[in-house]
Amino acid sequence: MKIINKNIDGGKSFDWGRTSDDYARFRDIYPQEFYERIINRGLCIKGQKVLDIGTGTGVIPRNMACYGAKWTGTDISENQIKQAKLLSKDMNIEYHVIPAEKINFPDSSFDVITACQCFWYFDHTVLMPKLFRMLKPNGRILVLYMAWLPFKDKIANASEKLVLKYNPEWSGGGETMHPIFIPECYSENFELVSHEEYQLSVHFTRESWNGRMKACRGVGASLSEQDIASWEKEHMNLLSEIASDEFDILHYAATAELKRKF
């Protein structure tokens, strides 16, 4: 499904469904520390029901199901949910194809609602009241994010510049370490109880880093097939010049935890 948002990539359309195969193969990359910090908050654990909005291929539910929570995932893309179901076989995770703004689970359905790498895509004036209604009293929203740091990592910087060569409108580059932005409308019904930002290294091979970059919004979700092929050929040649067979890319992760006020 094509998405157009004037505040993202200059209004250029993108479609996550086009990246689903690469997304499934190359974007399950969060280190164990990323998940342990969530568990250490007492979130997404046994006895809790959790909704993951914008779940994509189900990376968060699949990797956290072992901690005992009952997970439900939703996403706007049918292709992403198809991959999520294939990768979650026999894991008892429930998935639905539905835009976040149209989610309509019963009142007080969930202890926690998570949103990873997707929070800025939503219409929060529509979504916020729905999240409030679907959460139990004292329920939590946990917003999650991880990005490479192009100004501190030379490989990430070079790869990012190549994306911009093919897609100058892409607004996903130039990341620096900062707290997650929470829209003002949430202050009506939620309290920001904590936020955290920390650096971590993520291990890649040339193939897996190429796949990770190809599965980003600026390449696989928006370029033509011809441009994707040209970008990938040039990117692999670039990596053969600047990167060893295996390497780490410096990232930062961020979380923001909101508590339902009443």
Buried (B, 14 or more C-beta within 10 A) or exposed (E): BEBEBEEBBEEBEBBBBBBBBBBBBBBBBBBEEBBEBBBEBEBBBEEBBBBBBBBBBBBBBBBBBEBEBBBBBBBBBEBBBBBBBEBBEEEEBEBBBBBBBEBEBEEBBBBBBBBBBBBBBBEBEEBBEBBBBBBBEEBBBBBBBBBBBBEBBEBBBBBBEBBBEBBEEBBBBEBEBEEBEBBEBBEEBBEBEEBEBEEBEBEBBBEBBBBBBBBBBBBBBBBEEEEBEEBBEEBEEBBEEEBEEEBEBBBBBBBBBBBBEE
